[in-house]
Amino acid sequence: MTKPVDHGQVEVAAAWACVRQNLRASAGQRLFDRWLKPMELVAPDGDGVVRLTLPSAFMTDWVRNHYAERLTHEFRAQLPEVRDVVVETASALQSRIVPPAVLPESAPAPVAPPVAFAAAVPQRVPGDRPVFDPRYRFDRFVVSASNRVAFNAAKAVAEPGAPRFSPLFLHSGTGLGKTHLMHAIGHAFLDADPAASATYLPAERFMFEFVAAMRARDTHGFKARLRGVDLLMIDDLQFVAGKDATQEECLHTINAFMDAGKRVVIACDRSPGLLEGIDPRLLSRLGGGLVADIKLPETELRHAILAAKLAEVPGIVVPEDVLELLAGRIRGSVRELEGALNRLIAYASLTGDTIDMAFAHATLGEMLAGPAKRVTIDDIQRAVSAHFEVKQLDLISARRAQAIARPRQVAMYLAKRLTTRSLPEIGRKFGNRDHSTVIHAVRRIEELRGVDREIDSAVRTLLRSLDG
């Protein structure tokens, strides 16, 4: 008897074929072949989550760090019902990988939500059970004096029973562990009480779903779904600065959780007192709970983080003196530190070279230059305009010609890397552009640096002159 065709599976596979084509075109053949081509699609469960697998943990980490949001965006462009894309290391999931034969060669890209898939996958709403990142648990968070208060507070919030304090407000610079702790809270909270419910939302998604609810005249449904859970977590609160209606709803939501004795966790890139463009009532509510910061990691913590990361990559040998070099020189975010280690391992695997001090200096270059001097966005715009021989006013203009757009993207990339300004602040300095434009620029330059020697050389030159 012929096995019936799973139309939902075919539609997802067709979307995956289109996503792969788009990734190949945007990333370039070399980067695509090395990191993205090995990804395989797992047969969908009908839960709105697309699962992709890679053959090694190292490749999985790299794709998650560089392409997680891009994959979600690409899939949603094909299938709006997709609510998340999860990238995992192939193991027990191997038996469910979709074979290439499931997608006919002539299968067209879907242009509208397919009925079969739409029926199986409900549209994402704030109250859906979130898919927490399996990498981010408490036992994988390296603790020291710089983050101990935040770590202990996060564990306390996740404990069953009446919350000891709420809201918990976590703040730090980019890449120091806020999101790790929030996912860890979600894991621990649901592990302790499987019947409980939790919601994790980046502030940008909170705003998007609230605006969508207003347009659909379903704000009552939005409130009911969001406030019906037991744990609410909102990340990157700074992104709602200046969004009055969203802030008003956020305040009412937090008040409702407080009145019901429920848990709220908020993360931001600065303390409540330093936030600009935020309703004073919301700041007062946030400051009324426990405010815990995460400081820059000290040398001992940086070394411990490197050791923990290296333990996850069996078969890779990094000499102690190289680890000491990284821990001593790269003093910014944990993400930057891990990125340096990932870069060393990736380059070594591509070239076949042995990792030693000479290889580390040759590979990491400007990353080992030590603490950077204070650089402003104006400094960056002046340097970029001089290097590319364009007017500084062009960088903040509406012009989209390639000769202007690429230097503008380089300047945004450098602003994100060399300053502590938030994405919305950077966008405002470039002609009041949206923060999503800055995100796109940063990712595009990161991609081009791997495949375009001219762009990589320009960025290196500008980094030396600005960070000198």
MARMI-478399 format. One record per residue (C-alpha): residue in one letter; chain; residue number from 0; y, z, x. Coordinates in steps of 0.25 Angstrom, whole numbers, plus 5000, padded with zeros to 4 digits. Layout:
> r,c,k,v,w,u
> A,A,NUM,Y,Z,X
...
! end
This chain:
> r,c,k,v,w,u
> M,A,0,5000,5000,5000
> T,A,1,5014,4996,5005
> K,A,2,5022,5008,5009
> P,A,3,5035,5008,5000
> V,A,4,5048,5005,5008
> D,A,5,5057,5017,5010
> H,A,6,5070,5011,5007
> G,A,7,5078,5023,5012
> Q,A,8,5071,5022,5025
> V,A,9,5074,5007,5026
> E,A,10,5089,5009,5023
> V,A,11,5091,5019,5033
> A,A,12,5083,5011,5043
> A,A,13,5092,4999,5040
> A,A,14,5105,5008,5042
> W,A,15,5099,5012,5055
> A,A,16,5098,4998,5060
> C,A,17,5112,4996,5057
> V,A,18,5116,5009,5064
> R,A,19,5109,5005,5076
> Q,A,20,5116,4991,5076
> N,A,21,5130,4998,5075
> L,A,22,5126,5008,5086
> R,A,23,5122,4997,5095
> A,A,24,5135,4989,5093
> S,A,25,5144,5001,5095
> A,A,26,5136,5008,5106
> G,A,27,5133,4996,5115
> Q,A,28,5119,4992,5119
> R,A,29,5117,5001,5131
> L,A,30,5121,5014,5124
> F,A,31,5113,5010,5111
> D,A,32,5100,5007,5119
> R,A,33,5101,5020,5127
> W,A,34,5104,5030,5116
> L,A,35,5104,5024,5102
> K,A,36,5093,5014,5101
> P,A,37,5082,5024,5103
> M,A,38,5086,5031,5090
> E,A,39,5076,5029,5079
> L,A,40,5078,5032,5064
> V,A,41,5069,5042,5057
> A,A,42,5064,5039,5043
> P,A,43,5074,5045,5033
> D,A,44,5071,5057,5025
> G,A,45,5080,5054,5014
> D,A,46,5090,5066,5017
> G,A,47,5101,5057,5022
> V,A,48,5099,5060,5036
> V,A,49,5096,5049,5046
> R,A,50,5087,5054,5058
> L,A,51,5087,5046,5071
> T,A,52,5078,5050,5083
> L,A,53,5079,5048,5098
> P,A,54,5068,5049,5108
> S,A,55,5074,5061,5116
> A,A,56,5083,5073,5114
> F,A,57,5093,5068,5124
> M,A,58,5095,5055,5117
> T,A,59,5096,5062,5104
> D,A,60,5107,5071,5109
> W,A,61,5115,5060,5115
> V,A,62,5115,5052,5102
> R,A,63,5118,5064,5094
> N,A,64,5130,5067,5103
> H,A,65,5135,5053,5103
> Y,A,66,5131,5046,5090
> A,A,67,5128,5056,5079
> E,A,68,5140,5054,5071
> R,A,69,5140,5039,5074
> L,A,70,5125,5038,5069
> T,A,71,5129,5045,5056
> H,A,72,5141,5036,5054
> E,A,73,5133,5024,5056
> F,A,74,5122,5028,5046
> R,A,75,5132,5032,5035
> A,A,76,5139,5018,5037
> Q,A,77,5125,5012,5033
> L,A,78,5120,5023,5023
> P,A,79,5131,5032,5018
> E,A,80,5120,5042,5013
> V,A,81,5116,5046,5027
> R,A,82,5122,5060,5029
> D,A,83,5117,5063,5043
> V,A,84,5111,5056,5055
> V,A,85,5102,5065,5064
> V,A,86,5097,5061,5078
> E,A,87,5085,5068,5083
> T,A,88,5075,5067,5094
> A,A,89,5062,5060,5090
> S,A,90,5050,5069,5089
> A,A,91,5044,5073,5076
> L,A,92,5053,5063,5069
> Q,A,93,5046,5051,5076
> S,A,94,5036,5048,5065
> R,A,95,5048,5046,5055
> I,A,96,5055,5036,5063
> V,A,97,5058,5023,5055
> P,A,98,5051,5011,5061
> P,A,99,5059,4999,5064
> A,A,100,5050,4991,5054
> V,A,101,5057,4999,5043
> L,A,102,5069,4991,5044
> P,A,103,5068,4976,5041
> E,A,104,5075,4967,5051
> S,A,105,5083,4961,5040
> A,A,106,5087,4974,5034
> P,A,107,5102,4974,5031
> A,A,108,5112,4986,5034
> P,A,109,5114,4994,5021
> V,A,110,5128,4992,5016
> A,A,111,5127,5002,5004
> P,A,112,5119,5015,5002
> P,A,113,5105,5011,4999
> V,A,114,5099,5017,4986
> A,A,115,5086,5022,4992
> F,A,116,5093,5030,5003
> A,A,117,5104,5035,4994
> A,A,118,5094,5040,4985
> A,A,119,5087,5048,4996
> V,A,120,5099,5053,5003
> P,A,121,5110,5061,4996
> Q,A,122,5124,5059,5000
> R,A,123,5128,5069,5010
> V,A,124,5135,5081,5004
> P,A,125,5141,5093,5011
> G,A,126,5130,5102,5006
> D,A,127,5118,5094,5012
> R,A,128,5109,5102,5022
> P,A,129,5115,5097,5035
> V,A,130,5107,5092,5046
> F,A,131,5110,5101,5058
> D,A,132,5109,5096,5072
> P,A,133,5095,5101,5077
> R,A,134,5101,5102,5091
> Y,A,135,5111,5113,5087
> R,A,136,5105,5126,5085
> F,A,137,5108,5140,5090
> D,A,138,5097,5140,5100
> R,A,139,5103,5128,5107
> F,A,140,5117,5133,5108
> V,A,141,5120,5138,5122
> V,A,142,5128,5152,5121
> S,A,143,5138,5158,5130
> A,A,144,5150,5166,5130
> S,A,145,5159,5154,5126
> N,A,146,5151,5152,5113
> R,A,147,5143,5165,5110
> V,A,148,5152,5169,5098
> A,A,149,5152,5156,5091
> F,A,150,5136,5155,5093
> N,A,151,5134,5170,5088
> A,A,152,5143,5167,5076
> A,A,153,5136,5154,5073
> K,A,154,5123,5162,5073
> A,A,155,5128,5173,5064
> V,A,156,5133,5163,5054
> A,A,157,5119,5156,5053
> E,A,158,5112,5170,5050
> P,A,159,5107,5172,5036
> G,A,160,5113,5182,5027
> A,A,161,5128,5184,5024
> P,A,162,5137,5178,5035
> R,A,163,5143,5187,5044
> F,A,164,5156,5179,5045
> S,A,165,5161,5166,5039
> P,A,166,5167,5156,5042
> L,A,167,5163,5154,5057
> F,A,168,5173,5146,5064
> L,A,169,5168,5139,5077
> H,A,170,5178,5133,5086
> S,A,171,5178,5126,5100
> G,A,172,5181,5113,5107
> T,A,173,5172,5101,5105
> G,A,174,5158,5102,5109
> L,A,175,5156,5117,5112
> G,A,176,5146,5120,5101
> K,A,177,5152,5122,5087
> T,A,178,5144,5111,5080
> H,A,179,5131,5116,5087
> L,A,180,5133,5130,5082
> M,A,181,5136,5125,5068
> H,A,182,5123,5117,5068
> A,A,183,5116,5129,5073
> I,A,184,5121,5138,5062
> G,A,185,5116,5127,5052
> H,A,186,5102,5127,5058
> A,A,187,5101,5143,5059
> F,A,188,5107,5145,5045
> L,A,189,5097,5135,5038
> D,A,190,5086,5140,5047
> A,A,191,5088,5154,5043
> D,A,192,5089,5151,5028
> P,A,193,5083,5137,5024
> A,A,194,5088,5138,5010
> A,A,195,5102,5139,5015
> S,A,196,5112,5127,5015
> A,A,197,5122,5123,5026
> T,A,198,5133,5113,5028
> Y,A,199,5138,5107,5041
> L,A,200,5150,5098,5040
> P,A,201,5160,5093,5050
> A,A,202,5173,5094,5044
> E,A,203,5175,5079,5044
> R,A,204,5163,5078,5035
> F,A,205,5168,5090,5026
> M,A,206,5181,5082,5024
> F,A,207,5174,5069,5022
> E,A,208,5165,5074,5011
> F,A,209,5176,5082,5004
> V,A,210,5185,5070,5004
> A,A,211,5173,5062,4998
> A,A,212,5170,5072,4988
> M,A,213,5185,5072,4983
> R,A,214,5185,5056,4982
> A,A,215,5172,5058,4974
> R,A,216,5178,5069,4966
> D,A,217,5167,5078,4969
> T,A,218,5174,5089,4977
> H,A,219,5166,5099,4968
> G,A,220,5153,5094,4973
> F,A,221,5158,5094,4987
> K,A,222,5162,5109,4986
> A,A,223,5149,5112,4979
> R,A,224,5140,5106,4989
> L,A,225,5147,5111,5001
> R,A,226,5149,5125,4996
> G,A,227,5135,5127,4991
> V,A,228,5129,5128,5005
> D,A,229,5128,5141,5013
> L,A,230,5134,5137,5026
> L,A,231,5145,5128,5028
> M,A,232,5149,5123,5042
> I,A,233,5161,5114,5045
> D,A,234,5163,5108,5059
> D,A,235,5175,5102,5066
> L,A,236,5185,5108,5056
> Q,A,237,5197,5102,5064
> F,A,238,5194,5089,5058
> V,A,239,5200,5093,5044
> A,A,240,5213,5096,5050
> G,A,241,5224,5090,5041
> K,A,242,5214,5087,5030
> D,A,243,5220,5097,5019
> A,A,244,5210,5094,5008
> T,A,245,5198,5095,5017
> Q,A,246,5203,5108,5022
> E,A,247,5206,5114,5008
> E,A,248,5192,5111,5004
> C,A,249,5186,5117,5017
> L,A,250,5194,5129,5015
> H,A,251,5189,5131,5000
> T,A,252,5175,5128,5005
> I,A,253,5175,5139,5016
> N,A,254,5181,5148,5006
> A,A,255,5170,5146,4996
> F,A,256,5160,5149,5007
> M,A,257,5167,5161,5011
> D,A,258,5168,5166,4997
> A,A,259,5153,5163,4995
> G,A,260,5149,5171,5008
> K,A,261,5144,5158,5015
> R,A,262,5144,5153,5029
> V,A,263,5155,5144,5035
> V,A,264,5156,5139,5049
> I,A,265,5167,5130,5054
> A,A,266,5169,5123,5067
> C,A,267,5181,5118,5074
> D,A,268,5187,5114,5087
> R,A,269,5197,5125,5087
> S,A,270,5200,5139,5081
> P,A,271,5206,5140,5067
> G,A,272,5219,5144,5073
> L,A,273,5221,5131,5081
> L,A,274,5217,5122,5070
> E,A,275,5228,5112,5065
> G,A,276,5229,5106,5052
> I,A,277,5220,5116,5045
> D,A,278,5224,5123,5032
> P,A,279,5228,5138,5036
> R,A,280,5219,5143,5025
> L,A,281,5207,5136,5031
> L,A,282,5211,5142,5045
> S,A,283,5212,5156,5039
> R,A,284,5198,5155,5033
> L,A,285,5192,5150,5045
> G,A,286,5198,5160,5054
> G,A,287,5193,5171,5045
> G,A,288,5179,5170,5049
> L,A,289,5173,5170,5063
> V,A,290,5180,5161,5073
> A,A,291,5171,5158,5085
> D,A,292,5175,5148,5097
> I,A,293,5166,5141,5107
> K,A,294,5173,5141,5121
> L,A,295,5170,5131,5132
> P,A,296,5157,5134,5138
> E,A,297,5157,5141,5151
> T,A,298,5149,5136,5163
> E,A,299,5137,5144,5160
> L,A,300,5136,5139,5146
> R,A,301,5138,5125,5151
> H,A,302,5127,5126,5160
> A,A,303,5118,5132,5150
> I,A,304,5121,5121,5140
> L,A,305,5118,5111,5150
> A,A,306,5104,5118,5153
> A,A,307,5101,5118,5138
> K,A,308,5105,5104,5136
> L,A,309,5096,5099,5148
> A,A,310,5084,5107,5143
> E,A,311,5084,5098,5131
> V,A,312,5082,5086,5140
> P,A,313,5069,5087,5147
> G,A,314,5066,5079,5159
> I,A,315,5081,5079,5163
> V,A,316,5085,5086,5176
> V,A,317,5099,5089,5179
> P,A,318,5101,5097,5192
> E,A,319,5108,5111,5191
> D,A,320,5120,5107,5199
> V,A,321,5123,5096,5189
> L,A,322,5122,5105,5178
> E,A,323,5131,5115,5185
> L,A,324,5141,5103,5187
> L,A,325,5141,5100,5172
> A,A,326,5143,5114,5168
> G,A,327,5154,5116,5178
> R,A,328,5162,5104,5176
> I,A,329,5160,5101,5161
> R,A,330,5168,5112,5154
> G,A,331,5171,5106,5141
> S,A,332,5162,5105,5129
> V,A,333,5147,5107,5128
> R,A,334,5146,5093,5123
> E,A,335,5153,5088,5135
> L,A,336,5144,5096,5144
> E,A,337,5131,5091,5137
> G,A,338,5137,5077,5137
> A,A,339,5138,5077,5152
> L,A,340,5124,5082,5153
> N,A,341,5119,5071,5143
> R,A,342,5127,5060,5151
> L,A,343,5120,5064,5164
> I,A,344,5106,5064,5158
> A,A,345,5109,5050,5151
> Y,A,346,5115,5044,5163
> A,A,347,5103,5049,5171
> S,A,348,5093,5043,5161
> L,A,349,5100,5030,5161
> T,A,350,5102,5028,5176
> G,A,351,5089,5035,5181
> D,A,352,5098,5044,5191
> T,A,353,5095,5058,5194
> I,A,354,5105,5068,5189
> D,A,355,5112,5075,5200
> M,A,356,5126,5079,5204
> A,A,357,5130,5065,5209
> F,A,358,5125,5059,5196
> A,A,359,5132,5069,5188
> H,A,360,5145,5066,5194
> A,A,361,5143,5051,5193
> T,A,362,5139,5052,5178
> L,A,363,5149,5062,5173
> G,A,364,5161,5059,5181
> E,A,365,5173,5064,5173
> M,A,366,5165,5074,5165
> L,A,367,5164,5082,5178
> A,A,368,5179,5082,5181
> G,A,369,5180,5097,5177
> P,A,370,5190,5103,5167
> A,A,371,5200,5093,5161
> K,A,372,5215,5094,5161
> R,A,373,5222,5095,5148
> V,A,374,5223,5081,5143
> T,A,375,5231,5077,5130
> I,A,376,5229,5065,5121
> D,A,377,5243,5060,5125
> D,A,378,5238,5060,5140
> I,A,379,5225,5052,5135
> Q,A,380,5233,5042,5127
> R,A,381,5243,5039,5139
> A,A,382,5231,5038,5149
> V,A,383,5223,5029,5140
> S,A,384,5235,5020,5137
> A,A,385,5238,5018,5151
> H,A,386,5223,5015,5155
> F,A,387,5221,5005,5144
> E,A,388,5236,5000,5145
> V,A,389,5239,5002,5131
> K,A,390,5251,5009,5124
> Q,A,391,5249,5024,5121
> L,A,392,5254,5021,5107
> D,A,393,5243,5011,5105
> L,A,394,5233,5022,5106
> I,A,395,5239,5029,5094
> S,A,396,5242,5016,5086
> A,A,397,5234,5009,5075
> R,A,398,5230,4998,5084
> R,A,399,5215,4994,5084
> A,A,400,5215,4984,5095
> Q,A,401,5203,4986,5105
> A,A,402,5213,4987,5116
> I,A,403,5220,4999,5109
> A,A,404,5208,5005,5102
> R,A,405,5199,5007,5114
> P,A,406,5209,5014,5122
> R,A,407,5212,5023,5110
> Q,A,408,5198,5026,5109
> V,A,409,5197,5030,5123
> A,A,410,5210,5039,5122
> M,A,411,5203,5046,5110
> Y,A,412,5190,5048,5118
> L,A,413,5198,5054,5129
> A,A,414,5206,5063,5119
> K,A,415,5193,5068,5113
> R,A,416,5188,5071,5127
> L,A,417,5199,5076,5135
> T,A,418,5207,5084,5124
> T,A,419,5204,5095,5114
> R,A,420,5210,5088,5103
> S,A,421,5202,5087,5090
> L,A,422,5198,5073,5085
> P,A,423,5209,5073,5074
> E,A,424,5219,5077,5084
> I,A,425,5215,5065,5093
> G,A,426,5216,5056,5081
> R,A,427,5230,5060,5078
> K,A,428,5234,5058,5092
> F,A,429,5229,5043,5091
> G,A,430,5237,5039,5079
> N,A,431,5232,5049,5069
> R,A,432,5218,5043,5069
> D,A,433,5207,5050,5062
> H,A,434,5197,5059,5070
> S,A,435,5186,5049,5067
> T,A,436,5193,5038,5075
> V,A,437,5193,5048,5087
> I,A,438,5178,5051,5085
> H,A,439,5175,5036,5085
> A,A,440,5184,5033,5098
> V,A,441,5177,5044,5105
> R,A,442,5163,5039,5102
> R,A,443,5167,5025,5105
> I,A,444,5172,5028,5119
> E,A,445,5160,5037,5122
> E,A,446,5151,5025,5118
> L,A,447,5159,5015,5126
> R,A,448,5159,5024,5139
> G,A,449,5144,5022,5139
> V,A,450,5145,5007,5138
> D,A,451,5158,5002,5142
> R,A,452,5162,5004,5157
> E,A,453,5176,5000,5155
> I,A,454,5179,5011,5144
> D,A,455,5171,5021,5152
> S,A,456,5179,5019,5165
> A,A,457,5192,5020,5157
> V,A,458,5188,5033,5151
> R,A,459,5184,5038,5164
> T,A,460,5197,5034,5170
> L,A,461,5205,5040,5159
> L,A,462,5197,5053,5160
> R,A,463,5200,5054,5175
> S,A,464,5215,5052,5173
> L,A,465,5216,5062,5161
> D,A,466,5207,5073,5165
> G,A,467,5210,5071,5180
! end
